[in-house]
């Protein structure tokens, strides 16, 4: 006698959702594995209401699509309304159906994540204006895939979608200087992180949104967003790097608001956190922060606090420690070193660092690096007739630099 295939619809939905064994689905539903076996049998019994709700939520399909035959007169299953669908209009997303006609396999999450990882790495070398449309197109794909996925597959796609929007927002804020657009993009990232139920990603997104009021001098709004970010960070196994980065973000906001003493205290706390370490694993997406980056934050704050010898020492140490992949950060550090020398009354040394920053910017554009150079040039106004400053102007407004700035 041929062996019965059982409830193939439920089994297919389970595998597509990323639950590769009956035990895995049982664990997610908090039921016994024998119950899942019964549901995947030839004549599956109807799940109890609470189990039915959990089953349709995890697998993204109604009971009939999962191979269950409702009793006569029972109401048809209703598609669940997700956070993504509920707030789509509020953030300007296209409405998408929450009940898919065909479910994506578990491999869809792996493939979508692979592109997300590639975009994250390309950020450090590809021109922002080139990478940004690709990231947005990938986000559009993620929105299309999400309603076609369920369970772990859906959760992983949502997390990768949150990372993609986080990256797009970083490009908009740090590279393209489109603050309002970045605010909306990061809201989408937070929404997707909620779909993934990833508290640490949520903390990262919220901390990024604190830059917006922080750079505008609105300390109260920045602090409020940092409180939210720290609250989310407490909900997951936060690594030492993530906790230290939160201190660094708040420190930069305080520095921008003129509170350098508070900022230096926060940076000191971040250094202690990194020194103590933590057992939690560093999230793969946290590739924009390290002890060296923290030192760069510190050097800028020392500069703005007027601690010039300390800032010079800190920034020179950062410059020596930066690797080949840190080209964008190098332009910022060179700009800060130029500002140190300008404040110390050494225009020739200041121009030397500024020219080095411009050399780097021709290879790897970074709006923050150019901002630093322009700040230095304004600080050198009393020395504008000196030869070194005129030579800096020739470079600052040369063909290649000007075209590069306008093109990106």
Helices and strands as residue ranges (DSSP letters): H 8-16, H 22-29, H 33-39, H 49-59, H 83-86, H 107-122, H 128-146, H 151-170, I 171-175, H 179-196, H 199-215, H 219-233, H 240-256, H 260-276, H 291-305, H 308-321, H 327-343, H 347-363, H 367-379, G 381-383, H 387-396, H 399-407
